Amino acid sequence: MGIGTGRMASVLRGGCMLATVALLAACTRHGQEGYARYRTNCGICHHGGEGMKGEIPPVSGRVDKIAATPEGKQYLMHVLLNGLNGPLQIDGVRYNFSMPPFRAHLSDAEIASILSYLATRGDTRPVPVFTPEEVAAERAHPLTTTMVAEERRRLDAIHPLP
């Protein structure tokens, strides 16, 4: 005996709903992990994401835009892994700061969760997601903070960074 069309549609809807609930639960869990790691490792300097004008750049509403290109995603991973020294200009405000590298302190999964969480703090849809595998690939090629700053200048010339 076959299953009727109405019953089949009902089964498919139920399956889709279960998959959606599972995906939302995973995203929420990932977001909570990313927020906890961000708060512990980054939030004190970046003041909850808003930064401090002229001293510490904001990250809210920027990470998602930078991560919209493959080069931007790579750059953001380089920043967390290797650190970054100013000066930089963001929305007409000059920042001269020094961000330490987190290469020795955070795992690939922790860095991926922080960047994925920060990407949710913007308007880009779909939200860029970082994976531990992507971070591991970048970790294999250490850079100096000067090299990361130069990468930022090159990127900014190609895709103006927010």
C-alpha positions in Angstrom: 0.0 0.0 0.0 1.3 3.4 -0.9 1.0 6.5 1.2 -1.5 9.1 0.0 -0.5 12.5 -1.4 -2.0 14.4 1.6 -0.3 12.1 4.1 3.0 12.4 2.2 2.8 16.2 2.3 2.1 16.0 6.0 5.1 13.7 6.7 7.4 16.0 4.6 6.1 19.1 6.5 6.7 17.4 9.8 10.3 16.4 8.8 11.1 19.9 7.6 9.8 21.3 10.9 12.0 18.9 12.9 15.0 19.8 10.8 14.3 23.5 11.2 14.0 23.2 15.0 17.3 21.2 15.2 19.1 23.8 13.0 17.8 26.7 15.2 18.9 24.9 18.4 22.3 24.3 16.9 22.6 28.0 15.9 21.4 29.2 19.3 23.9 26.9 21.1 26.7 28.1 18.7 25.7 31.7 19.3 25.8 31.3 23.0 29.2 29.7 22.9 30.5 32.5 20.6 29.0 35.1 22.9 30.6 33.6 26.0 34.0 33.3 24.3 33.7 36.9 22.9 32.7 38.3 26.3 35.7 36.6 28.0 38.4 37.3 25.4 37.3 40.4 23.4 34.5 42.2 25.1 36.5 44.0 27.7 38.5 45.9 25.1 35.8 46.2 22.5 33.3 47.3 25.1 30.5 44.9 24.2 31.1 45.5 20.4 30.8 49.3 20.3 34.5 50.0 20.8 35.9 53.2 22.2 36.1 56.1 19.8 39.7 56.8 18.8 41.1 53.9 20.8 39.4 50.6 20.2 37.5 50.0 17.0 33.9 48.8 17.1 33.2 45.3 15.8 29.3 45.2 15.9 27.8 45.7 12.5 31.2 45.3 10.8 32.4 41.7 11.0 29.5 40.5 8.9 30.2 43.0 6.1 34.0 42.2 6.1 33.2 38.5 6.0 31.0 38.9 3.0 34.0 38.1 0.7 36.4 35.1 1.0 39.3 37.6 1.4 37.5 39.4 4.2 36.8 36.1 6.0 40.5 35.2 5.7 41.5 38.6 7.0 39.2 38.4 10.1 40.7 35.0 11.0 44.2 36.4 10.6 43.3 39.3 13.0 42.2 36.9 15.8 45.0 34.5 15.2 47.9 36.9 14.7 46.8 40.3 16.2 46.7 43.7 14.6 48.4 47.0 15.2 46.9 50.3 14.2 46.7 52.9 12.9 43.4 52.4 11.0 40.5 54.5 9.9 36.9 53.4 10.4 34.0 55.6 9.4 36.2 58.6 9.4 37.6 57.9 12.9 41.3 57.2 13.3 42.2 54.3 15.7 45.7 53.6 16.9 45.7 50.5 18.9 47.3 47.1 19.4 45.3 43.9 19.5 47.1 40.8 20.8 47.2 37.5 18.9 44.9 34.8 20.3 46.8 32.0 18.4 48.2 30.5 21.7 45.1 31.1 23.8 42.1 30.0 21.7 41.3 26.8 19.8 40.1 26.8 16.2 36.6 26.1 17.4 36.7 29.0 19.8 37.9 31.5 17.2 35.3 30.2 14.7 32.5 30.6 17.3 33.6 34.2 18.2 33.7 35.3 14.6 30.4 33.6 13.8 28.8 35.2 16.8 30.1 38.7 15.8 28.8 38.1 12.2 25.3 37.8 13.7 25.6 41.3 15.1 25.1 42.9 11.7 22.5 43.0 8.9 24.1 40.6 6.3 21.9 37.7 5.3 22.7 34.9 5.2 25.0 35.4 8.1 28.6 34.5 7.3 29.7 31.4 9.3 33.2 30.5 10.2 34.3 26.9 10.7 37.1 25.4 12.9 38.5 23.9 9.7 38.8 27.3 8.0 40.5 28.7 11.1 42.9 25.6 11.2 43.9 26.3 7.6 44.8 29.9 8.4 46.5 28.9 11.7 49.0 26.8 9.6 50.4 30.1 8.1 51.4 32.4 10.9 51.7 36.2 10.1 53.1 39.1 12.0 50.9 42.0 13.1 52.5 44.1 10.4 51.6 41.6 7.8 48.0 41.6 9.0 47.9 45.4 8.9 49.3 45.3 5.3 46.6 42.7 4.4 44.0 45.1 5.7 45.4 48.0 3.6 45.3 45.8 0.4 41.8 44.6 1.2 40.6 48.1 1.8 41.8 49.2 -1.6 39.9 46.4 -3.3 36.8 46.1 -1.1 36.5 49.2 1.1 36.2 47.9 4.7 33.7 49.3 7.1 
